[in-house]
Amino acid sequence: MVLEECRTMADGDVVTRVRGGDTGLYEILMRRYNQRLFRVIRSVITNDAEAEDILQEAWVRGYEHLDQFEGRASFSTWMTRIAFNEALARLRKGKRWMPLENTEGEIMPEVDRRQTTSVTPEAQAIRGQLAGVLQVAVDSLPPLYRSVFMLREVEQLSTSETAECLELSEEAVKTRLFRSRALLRRELQNRLGPAVAETYSFLGARCDGVVARVLERISRG
């Protein structure tokens, strides 16, 4: 009951309560920011299971160092830094660090996320295929580009918030976002050709049906 009553508390107040011994309230913070932290970790470690493991370690580390949270940055920013650094440490330990590319390109148009029509089963299938292609494409970005892209485009953080979370300058965030979009567009162009062809294939029963109907109609003279 206490947990339910505290769900609307500000982060700082929850932190104070946790420091004071109400450790169960730490769940509130985890549930608020699990998705963001998982996404920023997943932008570095392209493996869901490993990313979940790092997420757990990040929350443990955050709890162990909660007395170091001074409130100069928001709690979410503070925890995002911890999660990001945990992911980087794991990546470097595994010697899987990828060098950043210095690739220029045009900015990719923003995606219109508004849904204006009902979703048919066919549309859902296409969306699922495209989501898979997009995930592979994002995973192919250099790690620090992925992290900027994830926080700016997926989590919708501002440039300044992203810079604070990743401890970068705002100019570096803008540059990496620009380049990540260009790299992503190039990767999608390479992958979407075969995917679109497969999605809009017209074989089997559908093709047979049309052929039969057309032949029937033209046979009537």
C-alpha positions, 0 to 999 in steps of 0.5 A: 500500500505504501508503494502505491501511495508513493508512485507519484512522488518526485524522484528526489523525494523517493531517493531521500526515502530510500536513503532513509531506509525505505529501500522498497521504494527503489522499485519506483525508480526502477520502473520509471526508468528501466526502459530508458536505461535498457535502451541506452545500454542496448545501444552499446551492447547489441544483445538483449540478454547481456543488456538486461544483465548490465541493467541489473548491475547498473541499478545495483551500482546506483543503489550502492552509490545513492549517497553520491547523488547530489541533485545537481543533475536529475536522477534520471540523468545520473542513472543514465550515466551509470548505465551507459558507463556500465555498458561501455565497461562491459564492451571494453572488457569484451574487446568488442569496441568499434571505432567511430566512422567519420562519415558525412551524409544528409540528414534523414527525414523525421518519421511521422509517428502519428497513426491515422488509420486502423491497422490491418493484419497485413500492415502489422506484418509489414510493420514487424518486418520493418521493425526487424530491419530497423533494429539490425540497421541501428545495431550496425551503427558505431556504439557512440552513434547508437547511444546518441541516436537512441537517446535523441530519436527513441527516448526523445531527449533534448540535445542538452539532456543527451549531452549531459547523460553521455558527458558530451558537448552539445555540438558532439551530440548534434554531429553524431546524430547527424552522422548516425542518421546518414549511416542509418539511411545508407544501411536501410537503403541496402537492407530495405530493397530485399525486405520490401521485395519480400514483403510485397511478394505476390506468389502462391495462392494469391497469384493463382487466384488472380490468374484464374479469375482473369483467365475466366473473364477473358475466356468469356470473350 
